[in-house]
């Protein structure tokens, strides 16, 4: 029978790629970790790692064991958390991974409302690229993922998805704010602020512009959507992204308010929002409750159709 400590050591070496790095995060001697890994390999009868000059890489057998071990350890943690919560001995922690645009207002609002209703649940929120979010979910580094791509059913379990078209985000006083919908030609007549290439919204908008021979006047590019939102409002520019990223913002006297307008391009409606979890994982009651709150908040925001 595989020992829980050995599996934890194994998973940490797989995550960090070396015995030394695992030793630092686990605060355990390298020799002790090495012995446990060797014992695991002896028990299963095959190498779990390839020893490379720059670290340790999982073999095919190691990959299979890692997928099983991550689920087993997380399910064990879930059971312990539920027992502790039922006895009021501890607090559940729900880890959420998302792309950066959701961190400005939407997710803080969802988590704050959930905390007010269920105070014993605490949170960890991490932002990154869609590929990073998918990796964090698949490897068990986060419990829930939220992004506009990365819903590969071979890697993660898709708990919820919705159409999430790319919108134009602009100041309420902008000349185009009164339009019900905009065209790419409308956007080309004004300065825009765009996310860096590689973002899903940027990929779609670049493809549409290339097909129509339209060139946007991008006076700012950034990998940070909050900076683009602020710049769009202050400079009278248009940025592109998600209506959901504006959800929950409370305008102050010294703040700015953006509005979202749909863009009349069918291709821009192909983007989808995904809420994901690790495949075949048993979710704790705390994670289930946050997942439910997250889906309800997305649906309440009228996501879909004209959402971006």
C-alpha positions as CSV (number, residue, x, y, z in Angstrom):
1,X,0.0,0.0,0.0
2,X,1.4,3.4,-0.9
3,X,2.2,5.6,2.1
4,X,0.6,9.1,2.3
5,X,3.9,10.8,3.2
6,X,5.7,9.2,0.3
7,X,3.0,10.3,-2.0
8,X,3.2,13.9,-0.7
9,X,7.0,13.9,-1.3
10,X,6.5,12.4,-4.7
11,X,4.0,15.0,-5.7
12,X,6.2,17.8,-4.5
13,X,9.2,16.5,-6.5
14,X,7.0,16.2,-9.5
15,X,5.7,19.8,-9.1
16,X,9.1,21.4,-8.5
17,X,11.2,19.2,-10.7
18,X,14.0,18.5,-8.2
19,X,14.8,16.9,-4.8
20,X,16.4,20.2,-3.6
21,X,13.4,22.3,-4.5
22,X,11.0,19.9,-2.9
23,X,13.3,19.8,0.2
24,X,13.0,23.6,0.5
25,X,9.2,23.7,0.3
26,X,8.6,20.6,2.5
27,X,11.3,21.5,5.0
28,X,12.5,17.9,4.8
29,X,16.1,16.7,4.2
30,X,16.9,15.7,0.6
31,X,18.0,12.3,1.8
32,X,14.7,11.6,3.4
33,X,12.8,12.6,0.2
34,X,15.1,10.5,-1.9
35,X,14.6,7.4,0.2
36,X,10.8,7.8,0.0
37,X,10.9,8.2,-3.8
38,X,13.2,5.1,-4.1
39,X,10.8,3.1,-1.9
40,X,7.9,4.1,-4.1
41,X,9.7,3.0,-7.2
42,X,10.5,-0.3,-5.5
43,X,6.9,-0.8,-4.5
44,X,5.5,-0.1,-8.0
45,X,8.4,-1.9,-9.8
46,X,9.3,0.8,-12.3
47,X,11.1,4.2,-12.4
48,X,8.8,7.1,-11.7
49,X,11.3,9.8,-12.7
50,X,13.9,10.3,-15.3
51,X,17.0,11.8,-13.6
52,X,18.1,14.6,-15.9
53,X,21.1,17.0,-15.6
54,X,18.7,19.8,-14.7
55,X,16.2,18.0,-12.6
56,X,13.7,15.1,-12.4
57,X,11.0,14.5,-15.1
58,X,8.1,12.1,-14.6
59,X,8.1,9.0,-16.7
60,X,4.9,7.7,-18.2
61,X,4.3,5.6,-15.1
62,X,5.1,8.6,-12.9
63,X,2.5,10.7,-14.8
64,X,-0.1,8.1,-14.1
65,X,0.7,7.8,-10.4
66,X,0.9,11.6,-10.1
67,X,-2.7,12.0,-11.5
68,X,-4.0,9.4,-9.0
69,X,-1.9,10.8,-6.1
70,X,-3.1,14.4,-6.5
71,X,-6.7,13.3,-6.5
72,X,-6.3,11.0,-3.5
73,X,-4.5,13.6,-1.4
74,X,-7.0,16.3,-2.3
75,X,-9.9,14.1,-1.5
76,X,-8.3,13.2,1.8
77,X,-7.8,16.9,2.6
78,X,-11.5,17.5,1.7
79,X,-12.7,14.8,4.1
80,X,-10.5,16.1,6.9
81,X,-11.8,19.7,6.3
82,X,-15.4,18.5,6.4
83,X,-14.8,16.7,9.6
84,X,-13.1,19.7,11.2
85,X,-15.8,22.0,10.0
86,X,-18.6,19.8,11.4
87,X,-16.8,20.0,14.8
88,X,-16.1,23.7,14.4
89,X,-12.4,22.9,14.7
90,X,-11.0,24.5,11.5
91,X,-11.6,26.5,8.5
92,X,-12.0,25.4,4.9
93,X,-9.8,27.0,2.3
94,X,-10.9,27.2,-1.3
95,X,-8.3,28.0,-3.9
96,X,-9.4,29.8,-7.0
97,X,-7.3,30.4,-10.2
98,X,-8.4,32.9,-12.8
99,X,-7.2,35.1,-15.6
100,X,-6.3,38.6,-14.5
101,X,-9.5,40.5,-15.6
102,X,-11.6,38.7,-13.1
103,X,-9.5,39.9,-10.1
104,X,-10.5,43.6,-10.4
105,X,-14.1,43.4,-9.1
106,X,-16.0,40.3,-10.1
107,X,-14.3,37.6,-8.1
108,X,-13.6,39.8,-5.1
109,X,-17.3,40.5,-5.0
110,X,-18.3,36.9,-5.3
111,X,-15.8,35.8,-2.5
112,X,-16.8,38.7,-0.2
113,X,-20.5,37.8,-0.5
114,X,-19.7,34.2,0.1
115,X,-17.6,35.0,3.2
116,X,-20.3,37.1,4.6
117,X,-22.7,34.1,4.4
118,X,-20.1,31.4,5.3
119,X,-17.4,33.0,7.5
120,X,-15.5,29.8,8.2
121,X,-14.5,29.4,4.5
122,X,-11.3,31.3,3.6
123,X,-9.9,31.8,0.1
124,X,-6.7,31.8,-1.9
125,X,-6.9,33.7,-5.3
126,X,-4.3,33.4,-8.0
127,X,-4.3,35.0,-11.4
128,X,-2.4,33.9,-14.6
129,X,-2.8,33.0,-18.2
130,X,-5.5,30.6,-19.4
131,X,-2.8,27.9,-19.8
132,X,-1.6,28.5,-16.3
133,X,-5.1,28.3,-14.9
134,X,-5.7,25.0,-16.7
135,X,-2.4,23.6,-15.4
136,X,-3.2,24.7,-11.8
137,X,-6.6,23.0,-11.9
138,X,-5.3,19.8,-13.6
139,X,-2.5,19.5,-11.0
140,X,-4.6,20.3,-8.0
141,X,-2.8,23.6,-7.2
142,X,-6.2,25.3,-7.2
143,X,-9.7,23.9,-6.6
144,X,-11.6,26.0,-9.1
145,X,-10.5,27.7,-12.4
146,X,-12.2,30.6,-14.2
147,X,-10.9,31.7,-17.7
148,X,-12.0,32.3,-21.2
149,X,-10.2,29.2,-22.5
150,X,-8.5,26.1,-21.1
151,X,-11.6,23.9,-20.9
152,X,-9.9,20.9,-22.4
153,X,-12.0,17.9,-21.2
154,X,-8.9,15.7,-21.5
155,X,-7.2,17.8,-18.8
156,X,-9.9,19.2,-16.6
157,X,-13.6,18.8,-15.8
158,X,-15.8,21.6,-17.2
159,X,-18.4,22.4,-14.5
160,X,-19.9,25.3,-16.4
161,X,-19.4,27.2,-19.6
162,X,-21.2,30.1,-21.4
163,X,-20.8,32.2,-24.5
164,X,-18.5,35.2,-23.6
165,X,-18.3,37.4,-26.7
166,X,-15.6,40.2,-26.9
167,X,-17.1,43.6,-26.2
168,X,-15.9,47.2,-26.6
169,X,-15.3,48.8,-23.2
170,X,-15.5,52.6,-23.2
171,X,-16.2,55.6,-21.0
172,X,-19.9,56.4,-20.7
173,X,-19.2,59.8,-22.2
174,X,-17.4,58.4,-25.3
175,X,-19.1,59.3,-28.7
176,X,-19.8,55.6,-29.4
177,X,-21.3,54.9,-26.0
178,X,-24.8,55.7,-27.2
179,X,-24.7,53.0,-29.9
180,X,-26.4,49.7,-29.3
181,X,-23.6,47.8,-31.1
182,X,-20.4,48.7,-32.8
183,X,-18.5,47.6,-35.9
184,X,-14.7,47.2,-36.4
185,X,-14.9,50.3,-38.7
186,X,-16.3,52.2,-35.7
187,X,-13.4,51.1,-33.5
188,X,-10.9,52.0,-36.2
189,X,-12.0,55.7,-36.1
190,X,-10.9,56.1,-32.4
191,X,-7.8,55.2,-30.4
192,X,-7.8,51.8,-28.7
193,X,-6.0,50.2,-25.8
194,X,-5.3,46.5,-26.3
195,X,-4.1,43.5,-24.3
196,X,-0.8,42.0,-25.5
197,X,-0.9,39.4,-28.3
198,X,-1.7,35.9,-27.0
199,X,-4.8,36.9,-25.1
200,X,-8.0,35.2,-26.4
201,X,-9.8,38.5,-27.0
202,X,-6.7,39.9,-28.8
203,X,-6.4,36.8,-31.0
204,X,-10.0,37.0,-32.1
205,X,-10.0,40.8,-32.7
206,X,-6.7,40.5,-34.7
207,X,-8.2,37.8,-36.9
208,X,-11.3,39.8,-37.6
209,X,-9.3,42.9,-38.4
210,X,-6.9,41.0,-40.7
211,X,-9.9,39.4,-42.6
212,X,-11.5,42.9,-43.2
213,X,-8.2,44.8,-43.8
214,X,-8.9,47.0,-40.8
215,X,-6.0,48.4,-38.7
216,X,-6.8,49.6,-35.2
217,X,-5.0,52.6,-33.7
218,X,-3.6,50.9,-30.6
219,X,-2.1,53.7,-28.5
220,X,-1.4,51.4,-25.6
221,X,-0.8,47.7,-25.2
222,X,-0.5,46.0,-21.8
223,X,-0.8,42.6,-20.1
224,X,-2.9,44.2,-17.4
225,X,-6.6,44.7,-18.0
226,X,-7.1,47.1,-15.0
227,X,-4.5,49.4,-16.5
228,X,-6.3,49.3,-19.9
229,X,-9.6,50.1,-18.2
230,X,-8.2,53.1,-16.4
231,X,-6.4,54.3,-19.5
232,X,-9.5,54.0,-21.7
233,X,-11.5,56.1,-19.3
234,X,-8.8,58.7,-18.8
235,X,-7.6,59.0,-22.4
236,X,-11.0,58.6,-24.1
237,X,-9.9,55.4,-25.7
238,X,-11.7,52.1,-26.3
239,X,-10.5,48.8,-24.9
240,X,-11.7,45.3,-25.6
241,X,-12.6,42.5,-23.2
242,X,-15.3,41.3,-20.8
243,X,-18.5,42.8,-19.5
244,X,-18.0,40.5,-16.6
245,X,-14.7,42.3,-15.7
246,X,-16.8,45.4,-15.0
247,X,-19.4,43.6,-12.8
248,X,-19.6,44.8,-9.3
249,X,-17.5,48.0,-9.7
250,X,-18.8,50.8,-7.5
251,X,-18.2,54.2,-9.0
252,X,-16.8,56.9,-6.8
253,X,-16.6,60.6,-7.3
254,X,-12.9,60.2,-8.2
255,X,-13.3,57.0,-10.1
256,X,-14.3,56.2,-13.7
257,X,-17.1,54.1,-15.1
258,X,-16.9,52.1,-18.3
259,X,-19.8,50.6,-20.3
260,X,-19.7,47.6,-22.5
261,X,-21.0,47.5,-26.1
262,X,-21.2,44.4,-28.3
263,X,-19.3,44.3,-31.5
264,X,-21.2,43.1,-34.6
265,X,-18.8,40.3,-35.5
266,X,-19.9,36.7,-35.3
267,X,-16.4,35.5,-34.7
268,X,-16.1,37.6,-31.5
269,X,-19.1,35.6,-30.1
270,X,-17.1,32.3,-30.3
271,X,-15.2,33.0,-27.1
272,X,-16.5,31.0,-24.1
273,X,-16.0,31.2,-20.4
274,X,-15.1,28.1,-18.5
275,X,-15.4,27.1,-14.8
276,X,-13.3,24.0,-14.2
277,X,-12.2,21.5,-11.6
278,X,-9.7,18.7,-11.5
279,X,-10.9,15.6,-13.4
280,X,-12.6,12.9,-11.3
281,X,-12.0,14.8,-8.1
282,X,-14.4,14.6,-5.2
283,X,-15.1,18.2,-4.2
284,X,-15.5,19.2,-0.5
285,X,-18.7,20.9,0.6
286,X,-16.8,24.2,0.9
287,X,-15.6,24.0,-2.8
288,X,-19.1,23.0,-3.9
289,X,-20.6,26.0,-2.2
290,X,-18.1,28.4,-3.8
291,X,-18.7,26.8,-7.2
292,X,-22.4,27.3,-6.9
293,X,-22.0,30.9,-5.8
294,X,-19.6,31.5,-8.8
295,X,-22.0,30.1,-11.3
296,X,-24.9,32.0,-9.9
297,X,-22.9,35.2,-10.0
298,X,-22.0,34.6,-13.7
299,X,-25.6,33.9,-14.6
300,X,-26.8,37.0,-12.7
301,X,-24.5,39.2,-14.7
302,X,-26.4,38.3,-17.9
303,X,-23.3,36.7,-19.4
304,X,-23.8,35.4,-22.9
305,X,-25.1,36.9,-26.0
306,X,-23.8,40.4,-25.6
307,X,-21.2,39.6,-22.9
308,X,-17.5,39.9,-23.5
